[in-house]
Amino acid sequence: MSLKHAVLAALLEGEASGYDLAKIFDVSVANFWAATPQQLYRELDRLAEAGLITARVVEQERRPNKRMFSLTEPGLRDLAAYTSTPPRPSAVRDELMVQVQACDEGDTTAVRGFVAQRMETSRAKLARYDRLYEWMLAGRDEETYLAETERVGPYLTLMRGRFFEEENLRWGERALDVLDRRAAARSGAKEAEARARAQAARRG
């Protein structure tokens, strides 16, 4: 997926400034697409030049003027056509997994710490997603929300983000358990070996 279509999809929420879009990406789009504010602003300029979005300047007192962006009909058609294009298979490139793969010959203690850090990140993301979920439902139960909402896409992508982070936590718990058990077993083996050497030395 290109940043182009992620921006167009974000603008389905309505007119937004570059700052607004950066917040949208940070809060609700980050569960499936990441972009820096600089990348967003460059993409907005490209989309405006291509006529897929329009920009209007809003004058502000005591603050710099800001540009507000919204989808155009060509932008909507482009986004609609994009939804009928088969997506490329997703590919996992996770540096932590490379470290875990090599942990038996490396610094297992450090890798254990990295796994624990990943779990903390997942917990923080889940807390943010839960807040967004509560805001989205606005006091309604899930079935009522799904029956009343005009757009189901944001709900489904939010669920995907939540499931992903929940799986990260399940894997992390299992990984820590395995690493801790192996560390305890190795520690016990070393202690037994040390005792055996000491007994042998006393006999000798």
C-alpha positions in Angstrom: 0.0 0.0 0.0 1.2 3.5 -0.8 1.1 6.4 1.5 -1.0 8.1 -1.1 -4.0 5.8 -0.5 -3.5 5.9 3.3 -3.8 9.7 3.2 -6.8 9.5 0.9 -8.5 7.0 3.2 -7.7 9.1 6.3 -9.4 12.1 4.6 -12.6 10.1 4.5 -13.0 11.3 8.1 -13.5 14.8 6.7 -11.5 18.0 6.0 -8.3 18.1 7.9 -5.1 20.1 8.2 -1.7 18.5 7.9 -1.4 18.6 11.7 -4.8 17.0 12.0 -3.8 14.2 9.7 -0.6 13.6 11.6 -2.7 13.2 14.7 -5.1 10.8 12.9 -2.1 8.7 11.7 -0.7 8.7 15.2 -3.9 7.7 16.9 -6.0 5.7 14.5 -4.1 4.8 11.4 -0.8 3.8 13.2 -2.2 0.3 13.7 -1.7 -0.5 10.0 0.4 2.3 8.5 3.2 4.6 9.8 4.3 7.9 8.4 6.3 10.9 9.7 4.7 14.4 9.6 7.3 15.3 7.0 6.2 12.4 4.8 2.6 13.4 5.2 3.2 17.0 4.2 5.1 16.0 1.1 2.4 13.6 0.1 -0.3 16.2 0.7 1.5 18.5 -1.7 1.7 15.8 -4.4 -2.0 14.8 -4.0 -3.0 18.5 -4.3 -0.9 18.9 -7.4 -2.5 15.7 -8.9 -6.0 17.1 -8.1 -6.9 14.2 -5.8 -7.4 16.6 -2.9 -8.1 20.3 -2.6 -6.5 22.7 -0.2 -7.9 25.9 1.2 -6.1 28.4 3.4 -7.7 29.3 6.7 -6.4 32.6 8.1 -5.8 32.7 11.9 -5.2 35.6 14.2 -1.9 35.4 16.2 -1.1 32.0 14.6 0.2 31.1 11.2 -2.4 30.4 8.5 -3.1 26.8 7.9 -4.2 24.7 4.9 -7.2 22.5 5.2 -7.4 19.5 2.9 -10.3 17.5 1.6 -11.0 14.8 -1.0 -12.1 15.7 -4.5 -14.2 13.6 -6.8 -11.2 12.3 -8.6 -9.6 11.5 -5.3 -12.7 9.5 -4.2 -12.7 7.7 -7.6 -9.0 6.9 -7.2 -9.5 5.5 -3.7 -12.6 3.5 -4.9 -10.5 2.0 -7.7 -7.7 1.2 -5.3 -10.0 -0.9 -3.1 -10.6 -3.3 -6.1 -6.9 -3.9 -6.6 -5.6 -7.1 -5.0 -3.1 -6.1 -2.2 0.4 -7.4 -2.2 1.1 -10.1 0.4 2.3 -8.6 3.7 5.9 -9.2 4.6 7.3 -9.4 8.1 10.6 -7.6 8.8 11.1 -7.5 12.5 14.6 -6.9 13.9 13.6 -8.3 17.3 12.8 -11.7 15.6 16.3 -11.8 14.1 17.8 -11.2 17.6 15.6 -13.9 19.1 16.6 -16.3 16.3 20.3 -15.7 17.3 19.9 -15.4 21.1 21.4 -18.9 21.8 24.7 -17.6 20.5 24.3 -14.1 21.8 23.3 -12.0 24.8 20.2 -13.9 25.9 19.7 -11.5 28.9 19.6 -8.5 26.6 17.2 -10.2 24.2 15.0 -11.1 27.1 14.9 -7.4 28.0 14.0 -6.5 24.4 11.1 -8.9 24.4 9.9 -7.4 27.7 10.2 -3.9 26.1 8.1 -5.0 23.1 5.4 -6.2 25.5 5.3 -2.9 27.3 5.0 -1.1 23.9 2.1 -3.5 23.0 0.4 -2.8 26.3 0.6 1.0 25.7 -0.8 0.6 22.2 -3.6 -1.5 23.5 -4.5 1.1 26.1 -4.6 3.7 23.3 -6.7 1.5 21.1 -9.1 0.8 24.0 -9.6 4.6 24.5 -10.3 5.0 20.8 -12.7 2.1 20.9 -14.6 3.7 23.7 -14.7 7.0 21.9 -15.9 5.3 18.8 -18.8 3.5 20.5 -19.7 6.6 22.5 -21.6 4.7 25.1 -23.3 2.3 22.7 -22.8 -1.5 22.8 -21.0 -3.0 19.8 -24.0 -4.3 18.0 -25.8 -0.9 18.2 -22.7 0.9 17.0 -22.3 -1.5 14.0 -25.9 -1.0 13.1 -25.8 2.8 13.3 -22.3 3.7 12.0 -22.0 5.0 8.4 -18.4 3.6 8.0 -17.3 0.2 9.4 -13.7 0.5 8.0 -12.2 2.4 11.1 -13.7 -0.2 13.4 -12.3 -3.2 11.5 -8.8 -1.7 11.2 -8.9 -0.9 14.9 -9.8 -4.5 15.7 -6.9 -5.7 13.6 -4.5 -3.5 15.5 -5.9 -4.7 18.9 -5.6 -8.4 17.8 -2.0 -7.8 16.6 -0.9 -6.3 19.9 -2.7 -9.0 21.9 -0.9 -11.6 19.9 2.4 -9.8 20.6 1.6 -10.1 24.3 0.8 -13.8 24.1 4.0 -14.5 22.2 6.0 -12.4 24.6 4.7 -14.2 27.6 5.6 -17.6 26.0 9.0 -16.3 24.9 9.9 -15.0 28.4 8.8 -18.3 30.0 11.0 -20.3 27.6 14.0 -18.0 28.1 13.6 -18.0 31.9 13.3 -21.8 32.1 16.4 -22.3 30.0 18.3 -19.7 32.1 17.3 -21.5 35.3 18.2 -24.9 33.9 21.6 -23.6 32.8 22.2 -21.9 36.1 21.4 -25.1 37.9 23.7 -27.1 35.6 26.5 -24.8 36.3 26.0 -24.9 40.0 25.9 -28.7 39.9 29.1 -28.7 37.9 30.8 -26.4 40.3 29.8 -28.6 43.3 31.2 -31.6 41.5 34.5 -29.9 40.9 34.7 -28.8 44.5 34.0 -32.4 45.7 36.6 -33.8 43.3 39.1 -31.2 44.6 38.5 -32.2 48.2 38.9 -35.9 47.4 42.1 -35.2 45.5 
